[in-house]
Amino acid sequence: MHHVSPLTDGRPLRATPTADVTLALAGGPLDARLPLALLEAVKAIDTPAAELDAELVHELRNKRLGLSETVLLQIRRYADAVRGGHRVGYDEVLALARLIGRRPDADLAFREAGRRWARSLVDSVSTVRRTAARGLPALIARPVALRALRRIARRYMDGTLVRQGSTLVLEVVSPVSADAAPRAAGCGLYEAAFRESLQLLADADGAVEHVMCRSRGDSRCQWRADWRRR
């Protein structure tokens, strides 16, 4: 298996969450698109909007995780893993999520990562299927979109997707970010990814409700969304 070195800042990466509760999360290796999206989101958030002089850029790189050389190197490694079709150990991604969960802007980071993750997952769907899912009449497009969404949930999110009339339910037993931040902010990663996937594949823009949550004592996390077209 392709090995991706753990993210460090000169010390071993510790999987110590600052969330309300530490959960016994476990799972098999995860697709590298997930940790890549997490780090790309942090990099985007930490990147200044305006151009800065070299001295200030160097100072920011020492202060902001997303601009550190370590993160840039790790982004390249995860990108290589994606291109090679390799997966990353669950515990490594868990530690990364918990590291990001320590940030004061963790909710923003997880939701931005979720949107980026979803876009990369939808890109794995063939152009023909994406076009059919959005462009054909609903009678044909809905089944195409549903099959693509189910594949994304199963293959990349380690989850299941069930249709209940005009509602879709995404269920994940061990979301890697479930205990990463207080008040279930880490679950915003999956919520944002679910909503973005629905928008891109089904042209749906309904609210996503987090109806079950591991951090609240449930046995799994579950999100429910209306997937009717806009």
N, C-alpha and C positions, 0 to 999 in steps of 0.2 A: 504493500500500500504506500502511496506517496505520502511522505511525512512533511508536515508543515510545522516549522518551529513555533513554539508558544510565544505570544507577544510579551515582551518584557520591557522594563525601563531600567535595566541593569540589575534587576532582581527577579527571582522566579515569580511567575504569575500565580497569584493566590485566588482560589475560588471562595472568597469570603464575601457574602452578600451583605447589603445594608437594608434589605427589605424587612417587612414586618415579621416574617417567619422564614426559616431555612427549610426547604423541602427536600425530600429524598428523590431527586430527579435523576433519571437514567435513561439511556437509549443507545441505539446503534450509531455508527458513523453518519454524519450529516453531509448533505451536499455542500460544497465549498461556496456556493453562491450566498449562503446565509452569513457566514463570518465575513465574507467580502463586503456584503451590503452593510453590515454593522460598522466596519472600519471606514468604508467610503462615506457613510453618513457622518461619522465623527469628524473626518477630514473636512467635509464640506462645511459643517457647522463651525469648525475652528479656523477656517480660512478667512482672512480679513477681506472685506468687500472692496477696499481700495488698495492700490499699489503702495507698498511701503519700501523704505530704503533697506539696504542689505543688513545693516546693524540691527534694526528693529525686527526684521524677519528672523534673524538668528536668535534674538531674545524670545520671540514668540514660540519658536520651535522648542525651546527649552521649557516653556511654560504650558504649552497646549499639546495635549496628547495627540490630537489629530494631525499635527504638523511635525511630529517627531520623525527622525530617520527610521526608528524602529517600526513605526506604523506604516510608513511608506514602503519599507522592505516587506513587511507582512502583507500589505495589499498586493504587491507584485507576486508574492508566493501563492496567495489564495487565488489570484487571477490565473496563474499557471495551473493550479489544481483544477479550476473550472475547465480550462481548455483541455486538460488531460483526462477529464471525467473522473477525477479522484475525489474521495470523500475525506472528511476531517473528523477526528474523534469527538464524540459527544462531550466528554469532559473538557476538552480544549475549548469548544464553543461555549459551554456553560461558564467556564472561567472568564471568557471574554465578555459575555453578557453581564456577568456580575461586576466586572471591572467598569463597564460603561454605566451600570446601575448606580455607581457611586457619584456620578456627575450630578450637579444641581439641575442640569437640563436633560436628565435621563429620559423623561417622557418625550421631549422633542426628538432626541437622538433615536429612540426606538421607533417612533412613528416615521421618521424620515428613512430609517433603515428598512422598515416594512414596505414603504412605497418603492424604494430602490430594489428590494428583493423581489417584489411582485413583478416589476417591469422586466427583470432578468428572467423570471420564470415564464412569463408570457412570451418572451422572445424565443423560448425553447419550443413553443408551439409553431407548427409550420405556417407559413404565410397563407397558404390556401385555407387552412382551418380558421385562422384568425379572420380572414376576409369573409368567409362564410358565416362565422358566428356573429359578425356585426352587420353584414350587408344584406343577407338574405331575409326573406320573410320569416317572422317569428316561428312559424310551424316547423321550418327546417333549421333555422338558426339556433333555437333553444337547445335541442338535443346535441348539436355540435359543441355549443359552448359548455354544456353540462359535462360532456365527456372530457373536454379539455380541463375544466376546473377540477374534476375528480382526479384526473391524472396528476395535476399539480399538487393537490392535497396529499395524495398517497405517496408520490415519488419524492417530493421535495419538503413537505411539511410533516411527514410521518403522521398524517391525519386521515380522517375520513370525511367525505362530503355527502350529505343526504338531502334530497329534495322533499319538501313538504308543501305541496301546492306552489304558491308563488314565493315561498320562503326556502332558503338554503341554510343548512346547518353544518358548520365546520366543527369537528371535534378532534382535539389533540390531547393525548393522555399525558405526555411529558413535554410541554413547551419549554424550550431551553432557557427562556427568559422569565419564566413564571415567578421566580422569587428574586429577580435581579434588582428590583427597586421597590421602595415603599408604595403602598396603595395600589398594587397590581399594575404599576406603570409599565413594567416589562411586557405585559400582555398586549400593550399597544403595538408591539412589533407584528404580531399575528393579525390583530384587528386591522391595522393599516394595510397589511399585505392582502388580506381577504377583500377589503373594500376596493383596493386598487385593481386587483385581478378581476373583480366583477365589472368595474368600469371599463377596463381594457378589452375584455372578452365578451361581455354580455351587454355593454352599454347601459349598465344599471348604476344608479347613484343613490341607492337607499341607505339608510342608517344601519350600522352594524351594532348589534347589542351583545354584550358579553354576559351571557345568561348563567354560565357556570365557570368557576375559577378555582384552580388548585390552591392559590394563596388564601382563598376563603374557606378552605376545608373540603372542597368538592373532590371527587375522584379523578376529574379531568377538567380541561378547559373547553368551553363550548361557546361559539359565536353564531348568532342568528342574523340573517339579512334578507331583506326583500330584494328580489332580483328582477323585478319588472323593469322594462325599458323606460328610459326617460322620455 
